[in-house]
Amino acid sequence: MAQYKVQEYKDGDWKGFRFTVKEFDSAAEAVDSIGEANVLALLNQQVASRIRAKVKNSLPKGLSGDDLLTAQSRHQEKHPDGVLFSQEDADKWKPDARDLTPNALFKQAQAAFAAGDTDKGTDLLRQMKELMAAN
């Protein structure tokens, strides 16, 4: 059975005012309530939005002038078709999977070496190197 939650505007002209949203317990319940086409449209919109944010967050920020042109040129060389997130990437993407940063991989490698697991530490450093080379 669906639940209803009250949410609040946190800022802006209507700060403090609230609205109710319906939260579904299953996909079948959502389809029954708002229709399959609407559920799929909402799902596809959310997937596109999250992938768009993931790709944008992976690009360098705050560049201008020659630095921006250089970065764009590097990406154009690496992706001549202009596609930064491939069909293969889209197939692998999961909304709950977080990508590890080089820094996070390095910290995990340090912990593995400290724990005496040199194979795991070496593998994590290899992953870090590959990630840094890809960017």
JOBEL-V746161 format. One record per residue. RES is the residue in one small letter. PHI is phi in whole degrees, -180 to 180 (999 if undefined). OMEGA is omega as a letter, one per 20 degrees, with the letter a starting at -180 (none if undefined). NEAR is the number of other ideal C-beta (glycine too) atoms within 12 Angstrom. Layout:
# JOBEL-V746161
((RES;PHI;OMEGA;NEAR) (RES;PHI;OMEGA;NEAR))
This chain:
# JOBEL-V746161
((m;999;a;11) (a;-62;r;17) (q;-114;r;13) (y;-119;r;14) (k;-127;r;13) (v;-95;r;13) (q;-116;a;15) (e;-128;r;15) (y;-71;a;13) (k;-89;a;10) (d;-157;r;9) (g;86;a;9) (d;-61;a;7) (w;-108;r;12) (k;-52;r;10) (g;94;r;12) (f;-79;a;14) (r;-126;r;14) (f;-148;a;13) (t;-104;r;13) (v;-122;r;13) (k;-97;r;17) (e;-116;a;16) (f;-90;r;22) (d;-91;a;14) (s;-153;r;14) (a;-64;a;15) (a;-62;r;13) (e;-65;r;16) (a;-64;r;22) (v;-62;r;17) (d;-61;a;16) (s;-81;a;19) (i;-119;r;19) (g;96;a;12) (e;-61;a;15) (a;-60;r;12) (n;-70;r;16) (v;-61;r;21) (l;-65;r;16) (a;-62;r;15) (l;-65;r;20) (l;-63;a;20) (n;-63;r;15) (q;-64;a;14) (q;-68;r;15) (v;-62;r;20) (a;-61;a;18) (s;-63;a;15) (r;-69;r;22) (i;-68;r;27) (r;-57;r;18) (a;-66;r;16) (k;-61;a;23) (v;-66;a;22) (k;-61;a;14) (n;-69;r;17) (s;-85;a;20) (l;-90;r;20) (p;-63;a;17) (k;-114;r;11) (g;71;r;9) (l;-89;r;16) (s;-151;r;12) (g;58;a;10) (d;-63;r;10) (d;-63;r;14) (l;-66;r;16) (l;-62;r;14) (t;-64;r;15) (a;-63;r;22) (q;-63;r;20) (s;-64;r;15) (r;-61;r;19) (h;-68;r;24) (q;-67;r;15) (e;-66;a;12) (k;-73;a;17) (h;-129;a;18) (p;-57;r;11) (d;-84;r;12) (g;81;a;13) (v;-90;a;16) (l;-87;a;25) (f;-135;a;26) (s;-78;r;16) (q;-60;r;11) (e;-63;r;9) (d;-61;a;19) (a;-64;r;19) (d;-66;a;11) (k;-84;a;13) (w;-65;r;22) (k;-133;a;14) (p;-65;a;14) (d;-99;r;7) (a;-90;r;12) (r;-106;r;12) (d;-78;r;21) (l;-84;r;18) (t;-84;r;17) (p;-55;a;22) (n;-63;r;15) (a;-65;r;17) (l;-63;r;26) (f;-63;r;22) (k;-63;r;18) (q;-65;r;24) (a;-64;r;27) (q;-58;a;19) (a;-64;r;16) (a;-65;r;22) (f;-63;r;19) (a;-62;r;13) (a;-84;r;14) (g;86;a;10) (d;-97;a;16) (t;-68;r;15) (d;-63;r;14) (k;-65;r;20) (g;-61;r;23) (t;-64;r;17) (d;-64;r;18) (l;-65;r;28) (l;-66;r;23) (r;-62;r;18) (q;-61;r;24) (m;-62;r;26) (k;-61;r;17) (e;-63;r;15) (l;-64;r;20) (m;-68;r;16) (a;-69;a;11) (a;-71;a;17) (n;-94;none;19))
